[in-house]
Amino acid sequence: MHKFWRNGADQEHHLIVHGDPKAVGSEAFRTLRTNLRFISPDHQVKTILITSVGPGDGKSTISANLAVALAQSGQRVALVGCDLRKPVLHKIFGLSNTMGLTTLLTGNATLDEVVRPSKQVQNLDLILAGPVPPNPSELLQSRAMATIIGTLREDYDAVIFDGAPVIAVTDAAIIANQVDGTVLVIRSKQVPRDVALHAKDLLEQANARLLGVVLNGVLPQEQKNYQYYYYYQDNAERA
């Protein structure tokens, strides 16, 4: 389990790994990157879904910063916006969301047309969510989506999928059984334990491979000078 302590300032749309690489939070994401890389020596983990229990848990911020940390290590990384209902990644990177995954899945654009190299971070390509469609679940479980996941897995060293919250809709569960692993984001003191366990059960029922948990938004009691504090624990059951 990963814990991120936050000192009041709203970091929702802040790329801390890029903007403040010496911060404690940046080191936390680099350590998360390292642990994910070596979490399974016998099973390559290239495609990773980041989901959350509910909205507002910070999954898009975690997705973006993890992708930046991976790119900074020299890996070729794709960050894909799969929250087709309430997309956020375009706000984090300051881009227009007029074209993205939905236009690709509906046949209105090619992969080359929707891939956008990040202006801030070398080695990072972005596929934003695109316009909100009327049928997100159907698009995500389409044959076209499976093909895209396979293509990205071949073309990149790591692919991070920013998914929808798992409790609210089935979208994340649809993607979870198509990728190498899933990370669940939980916001501290806002998600009851039984709800968090229900989210875990939903992912397991979808045959997801749960790699671990990020506990986000924990305020420090004694270490007020730290923006973030990091702790890793290998067993998601200890969340």
Order of alpha helices (4+ residues) and beta strands (2+ residues): beta-alpha-alpha-beta-alpha-beta-alpha-alpha-alpha-beta-beta-alpha-alpha-beta-alpha-beta-alpha-beta-beta
